[in-house]
Amino acid sequence: MVSLKIILAGVIIAIIIAGTSYALFDEPQITTQRAVIIDSLYDDVPNKYFHEQAKKYLKDAGYEVDIYTTENATVNLFKKLPSMNYQYIVMRTHALESEEEGKPVMIFTGEQYSEEKYIAEQLFGQLQRGTPLLDRTYSINVESTDWIQINETTKMYSSPANFQDKKDEYFVVSPEMINSGMEGRFPNSTILLGGCSTLKNPSMAESLLKKGAHEIIGWDNLVSSSDNDKALLSLLEKTLGENMTTQQALNDVMSDWKSNPKYESRMHYFSN
């Protein structure tokens, strides 16, 4: 006959094992935070330093970082973006905004436009085509004698310079794509829309917030690529490295605008 002590010991052991198993399986799994840099400017205005520095700020803050440059910044990437579990999204891009009242802001992909692709998305207004406005590239003949001496080390070119405008057309993503054409939802993401007029009006930001984003930061007017890059890196440093709130960081970045920006543009943000 099995003694009462043995039975009690067995019951106690079973309870301990069951409790341990429950604790093991019930323990929440630690998930790594993920961030992405999407650079559709890269082919026209490459900036490897921006990639390196932005990635450093994000990694130091605990994010795993992916980078997509122009050739990979496709329509399909944008369609899948909410479902890719990025908590922090940095876009170095162009935006398209109409002068007409009520027209939405649209974001450039890196994919060149074709009438024969994404036909349904074009018909429903999720995708349109656009030509980016680039900083003009000046061609200067360094052998020219048309120089004005400023001081012992500095000269200024006095003759007119040539410029080149980019004519390629690209697919641009409208708020309607975010509303009804994107897969999944953003996981309470912070999204930096680094490009001209990305927050000229709230149409793009409102759609991203409805899609699950927590905070959208962008520009209210034209901005040069160099000014954009400086401001975004400063913002990342202040929010991720110095733990400033977004409002504090924006106040600092905009009040410290010592680089004589090419355009009178300001950064703003929308949040839930």
N, C-alpha and C positions, 0 to 999 in steps of 0.2 A: 504494500500500500504506500502511495506517495505521501510523504509527510506534508503537513500544512506549511512548514517553513520553506520547503522546496517550491511549493505552489506559489507562495507569496513572493519568493525571490524571482521566480519566472515572470510573474505579472509585473513586478517592478522593472525588470530588465526590458520587457516588451514595451512598457510605457516610455522608458528612457530612449529606446531605439526609435519608437514612433515619433517622439518629440524631436529627436535629433534630425530625423528624416524630414519632418515638417519644416523645421528651421532651415535645412539645407535647400529644400525646394521652394520655400516661401521667400527666401532672401531675394530682394530686388536685384536684378542684373544691372551692372554699371555700363552705361552706353557712352561711347565716345562722341563728343560734339564734333560736328563736321562743318566746314566752311568751304566756299568756292570763290574763285576769282574768274570772272568771265570777261575776256578782253577782246571785243570785236574791233577795237582800234589797232590791234597789234600789227597787221600787215602794212598799214599806212603810217602809223606813228608808234613804232615799237619803243617800249621802255622796260628793259629787263630789271633795272634798279627798282622800279615800282613793284614788279612781281616779287623780287627778293625781300624788299622791306615790308610789304604788306603781308607776305607769307610769314615773316618773322614775328610780326606783331600778333598775328592770329595764332601761330603755333605756341608762342610764349603764353598766350591766354588759354591754352589747352585744346585748341582745335586741330583736327586733321584737315589738311588743306589740299584741294584739287585746283588745277588751273586749266582753263579752256581758252585757247587763242582763236583768232578769226576763223580758221578752217573748221574748227570744231564747235563754234558758236552757231549751230544750225537751228533751223526751225524746230526740229525734233528735240533738241536739247531744251529749248524754251518750253515746249509742250510738256516735257517730263519733269521740269524743274521742281514744282511743288512736291512731287512724290519722291525726290532724291534725298530727302532728310537733311538738308543743309540749314543749320540754324543761323548762319551768317553768310550773306551773299554780297560780294563786291563786284559791281559792273563798271567796266571802263568802256563806254559806248557812245553812240550818237543817239539823239532823240529827234523826232519830227513833230513839230507842232504847227498848226495852221493859224493864220492871222484871223480866220473867221471865228466869231463868237460861238462858244459851245463845242468846238471841234476838239476831239481828244488828243492827248499826247500819245505818241507811239515810239517804241524802242526798236532800234536797229539790231537785227541779227548779223552774223558774219556771212550769211548765205546769199549768193547773188540771185537776183530775181529771175524767174522764168514764168511765163504765162501758163506753161504746161504742167507746173507742179502745184500741189496743194490747192486744187481747183475748188473743192468744196469750201475750204477755209477762206479763199479769196471771195467766193460768192457771198458768204455770210459775213464778210467784213472783219474777220478775225486777223487776216493778213492783208497788208497793202505793200506797195513798192515805194521806195524813196531813194533819193540821192543825198549822201552826207555832205555837210558843209565842213571842209577841212581848213585848218590853218594854211594860209597861202605859202607856197614855197618860192622863195625869191632866188633868182639866178643872178649872181654878181660876178663880173669879170674882175678877178683880183689883180690883173695886169693893167687895169684902166688907170688913167691919171686923174680921174674925176673924184678926188678925195679932198676932204676938208680936215685940216689938222686941228684936233681938239686940245691935246697936250702932248707930252713927250712920248706917251705910249699908246694913245688912242686916236684913231681916225674914224671919220664917218663918211660913208659913200653918199655922193650928192646926186648921182644920175638916177633916172627912173629905173626900177627893176622890173623884171618879167615875173608873172605869176602863173600858176597852174591850178585849175580846179578839177576835182575828181568827178567823172561823169558816170561811173558804174552805178547800177541800180541794185538795191538789196531788198530782201523781205524785211518788213517792219511789223512788229507785233502790236496790236491794238488792245485796249482794255477788254474788248469783246473776246479776244483769245483767252485772256486771263479768266474772264467770267465763265466761259462755256467750252473752251477748247483745251485747257490745261488739265493734266492728270493729277488727282490727289489734292492735298492741301499743304501749305507751308507749315512747318512745325514751330509757330510763334517766332518767325525769323526776323532778323534785322537785315534790311536790304539797302545798300548804298547804290544809288543810281547816278554814277559819275558820268555826266555828259550834258550837252547843251539843253537847257529848257526842260529837263526831265520832270520838274515840278512847276512848270509854267502855269498850269492849272491842276487841280487835284484829281483829274480823271484817272490817271495811271495809279496814283497812290491809293485812291479809294478802292479800286479793283483788287490791288495786291493785299490790302488790309482785309477785305472781304474774303479773300482766298486763304486767310490764315496767318499772314505776316503780322508782326507786332509793331514794326517801326520802319518807315520809309524816309530816306534822306536824299535830297537832290538839289538841283539848281533852278532858279526862277528865270534864267535868261541864258544868253550865249556865254560860253566859257572856253578859254583856250585849253588845249590838252595839257600844257605844262602847268597852268594854274590849277586845273582839275586834279592833276596828280599830286601836287604839293598839298592841296587842301584835304584830299582823301587820306593821304598818309598822316598828316597832322591829326586828323579826326580819329584815325585808328589808334595812333599813339596815345592820345588823350583819353579816349574811352576805354581801350583795352589795357594800356600800360599804366595810366595814371588814375583809372577808375572814376573818371568824371562822368556825370550824367551827359546825355546827348545835348541838352540845352546848354550846360556849362561849356562843353567842348565846342559847340558851334559858336557860342559867344566869344570864346578865346580865339578860334580860328579866324572868324570874321573881323574881330577887333585888331588882330595882328597881321592884317593883310598888307605886309610891307613890300611885297614883290611887285608893286605897281601893276595890278592885273590888267590884262588887255581889254576886258569887258567889265561893265558895271553889273556883275551878277552876284547874287547872294545865295548861300545855302540855307535851306529850310528843312523841316521834317514834319511828318504826320505820324500819329501813333494811335493804337487802340486804347 
